[in-house]
Amino acid sequence: MSLLDRYLAREILLPFAAGLVFLTQLLLATQVFARAEVLFGSGVSLGDVAAVTLALLPHFVGYVLPIAFLLGATVGVARLAEDREVIALGAAGVSPLRLVRVPVLLGLAVGALGVWSALWLEPTTLGAARTRLNEIVKKNVRSDVRAGTFFDGIPGYTVYAERVSGGEWENVLLHDRSNPDTPVLALASGGRLEPVGAGQEMRLALDAGEIHREDLASADYLVATFRRATLNIGLGSALTDRGNVGVANALTLAEAMERARPAPGRRPEDLRRAAAALQRRIAAPLAVIPFALLAVPLGASRRGGRAFAVGATLFAVLGQYLLLRGGEVLAVSGVLPPALALQIPLIVLGALALALLALLARRGPGAVR
């Protein structure tokens, strides 16, 4: 790599790294505060919050990677143009197109990293985040049962305990209304909630009590005593509404391909939607390739310098997002194959970048005067 390439790479990588860190922190902070009810619940430790944050990190880095790269590349080239270094290179016989090589090489590396992260790394880390969030919700549910208070945070159940100590309950009342036709009232001397695996269930254990069940359809009334009773309770919306990170990127590559594969009972629309979701995971990080081509004409073809570079970055990112969403709609509706429809941003922005590069080459170093 020549001295010029190393110099330009340094000018690009510094704002790229700064933008990546800032945008990732912004997204992480937004998601943490959006889940504040879960992450700052009564049963959560600092280690839980740190584990969830680290597990979500690759997902949000994948979101901001193309944006941060375009920002870094355009700001780096604009810095050279602002200080008239591009004009000096032209006077020395170096075409502005010579600057394209560095952002393209960096863009290919960043794009490959982004595709690898979207297809292999993110499903693993998002799965870990979902499991940890489920466990945090379960801890919160256990900790939220307070002495002398009716707790209805578990869908279909109401729990009352006269005394609570270390997760153990004394003199418990449980109202089970999960089946409205046969409501159940349980009275027990003790009880507790126990986690069951990594899914959406907890085990309710009651000691030494009796069950009262009424069948509204037949007017039957049943009373039974027990020494120990256990019941698996699905937390349902207590998890999905507050702790779920259910995004398409949480599917492994094999799972995503299986969903897009024709099978009996699967509607064509659902297959197209699944295929579009998979192709989007590939297309989103590949946006860095046209962004790499756009960096030099956007950064070096105007007098606006770095201020113009930042503004152009916003417009380019907005255009890429709208094209990506439009391609997704075309894929789901069946107008275009998903593999083609989701590459519309790459095709359109790539063509625009090549046209701007051709214009820059025709105008020469005078374009930045």
Summary of the structure (lengths in Angstrom):
residues: 369
radius of gyration: 28.7
end to end distance: 27.9
largest distance: 97.9
contacts: 1233
relative contact order: 0.13
helix: 63%
strand: 17%
